[in-house]
Amino acid sequence: MSTQLQPSPATPSVDELEPLFAEAARASGSSRSLKAGYLNAIIARWVQTEDPATLAPALHALLAKEGVKQLVDEQGTPVSSAATQALLAMSYPHPLEVSPEHLEALRKHSEPSVPPAPKGWIFTVLVVATLIQAVYFLLVDDSWHTFGATADQLAGESGLALPGGGYGFFDRLEQVAWRPVRPLVPWVQVVGSAVLYFFSTAVATKAWERTLARRGFLGLGVLGLGVGVLPMHVYENCGTLAAALGALLAGWMLRVPKPSTPPSA
């Protein structure tokens, strides 16, 4: 008794690529992901079976469609990435026809994910640094025991001293350029740390995103170290440097782990 094999579903032709995309784009929910996965599988099969001269123009037309980057299968692969990979797998000159924009999108998608950031430790470090900074800046307001004048003013070292002392070029530059922005320093550090913490713990899942967050913290820390040695009240210097060290430590904790190298045979 012979057994008759059921025929496999016929693979659509390249001319049906745009209708398949339109059907997937109109779908919603899980159906949308399934149709995107089917489209990605068909594209991968066409690379092996279709003439590149016929398939490449169809893929370029697909990449020009609006919303192709937002059409994603169940594995998280956008249809645009599948089309870009197919073009790169073709013979010369089709890989050279891929735009830098799609190459960059494919690179970001293909980059492996990194382990979750140590959000607890980073949060603790930033909170402690911010509290130390706040305490130091509160200590700056010592007018309650100097009868309205700060220690620098009483010593004659403040910019509010009597005008007869004379000012040099750098003293005037400090008054015009530095003193107006000086009150913004702690706010820039606090807000910058909060934004970078949210980005590094809630958004940055890829290695390049983690690297971007790390560089942001390190840049904020280096900026704080530079500003922390400028002319200020000594407590302001200490508070600024404490916040800078907190940002540097947070950046150090966000270092991207190196991929493990398989042992050689």
PyMOL commands that set and color helices and strands:
alter all, ss='L'
color gray80, all
select helices_A, chain A and resi 14-26+29-49+52-63+79-89+94-97+100-110+119-140+143-145+151-154+163-165+169-178+182-203+207-227+234-253
alter helices_A, ss='H'
color red, helices_A
deselect
rebuild
show_as cartoon
